């Protein structure tokens, strides 16, 4: 059975996936193909890519599912907020969200767009509850038989946080927090007050928090007790979105984008991060009490907060955690496709992929064709992993393009920029010469899974770079480029089976340096999506300060001596 899952809400992160007999075989965000960051348009390119990957025609698609329901609950809930005074009629954000929903209704949530482009599927078109799609995308991919499931985001139809109990292939909704009592709204509001883009730049707040102290009293915005939290939505959605008096009373003046970051801003970020962690811990206490489970599944945009996720794992309340690697709205395309099984009354498939390498792959022939079209000097290498490791040991900045593209916001060793973690100065080199981004933002370590416990305390496998651990203070001196200012590290552990070529690179680097760690960041420039194709990789390579590009079995270098010797 072929099921296409689609995320399209006219808000952000459009995406598509293909399930074949219950297994996810392809998944891709539209932005990777359109080259428009966080593209929210109907994911026409991603759907075509999914069909092409499997060699299917549209007529061979059995069912199509969207990760947002066709109902007026969204509109009614917004109207209720306006009448209650939580949102003013003049609120720009309220108007935009309502109009966006109405636009989606006119398109039947994307159904009409699909039918116009591909025709009607053989079976049916389904519209799955947004939070259910989040929950299914995490539980069904976790490998857990029984688990607590937390979905925490900005909002669904009217939901902001939902608590579920998953057991034996069934999900039971336990509790719901209604929008705008939303951790996602709270964190987005702080993001905006710090001069960043809300619902887009939240990871900047997380990175900035490490530099600050928890000096702000945010209890007028958010409160947490033992097992619950409460966000004052009126502070975030006044009569006019331009009126930030309610927030500024608590946070201080809204920072201008061009304004230098001060200690006050750092302290606000830290205070917000601490408040978010306290709220998530309260939810964890609540759900473990309700379910009795010591395994947790997480999804929703807030689940991308790796620092908070690490605190949940270290809380002692759970033994294991699975965070959907595409925890944001892009990942709901998977949950939507899985939801079709529930709609049809069929057993819910649980076939974990064990990885997020679900996108495009390019053969050496396809890569070499691009290199020839661009008339680039290049060299075929016998062992790409060894070649890259040697260049890294010589302190080169290396673009690494291999295998299938990752699904989700993290580059996990197939579309990555790599450097030597032993040199602290590489943080500034990559930020200034390659990423063109803020100097204070941290980078992640990729580490051989069996060696990770030597460098990071209380380590558990973290293949998706979505958990944070504290660095061993002694060993941290060996890898200063990937240890954040507060001693935390957003770790990716790499095993031999899941990604043998990247694992081989780490092994070769360890042979040369004694360190089984490299510095890994996504292969893109500021404001661009992660590269997808060889063409994207070549263009990004030549418009950045990278030294070398190891792409498939080929080496491209800006230094002729690297290719052909002195």
Beta strands, then each sheet from edge to edge (+ up, - down):
strand 1: 2-7
strand 2: 15-20
strand 3: 23-29
strand 4: 63-66
strand 5: 125-127
strand 6: 146-152
strand 7: 159-167
strand 8: 170-178
strand 9: 222-224
strand 10: 229-231
strand 11: 295-299
strand 12: 320-323
strand 13: 378-380
strand 14: 398-401
strand 15: 415-419
strand 16: 444-448
strand 17: 467-470
strand 18: 488-494
strand 19: 517-522
strand 20: 548-551
strand 21: 554-557
sheet 1: 3+ 2- 1+ 4+ 5+
sheet 2: 8+ 7- 6+ 11+ 12+
sheet 3: 9+ 10-
sheet 4: 13+ 21- 20+ 14+ 15- 19+ 16- 18- 17+
end
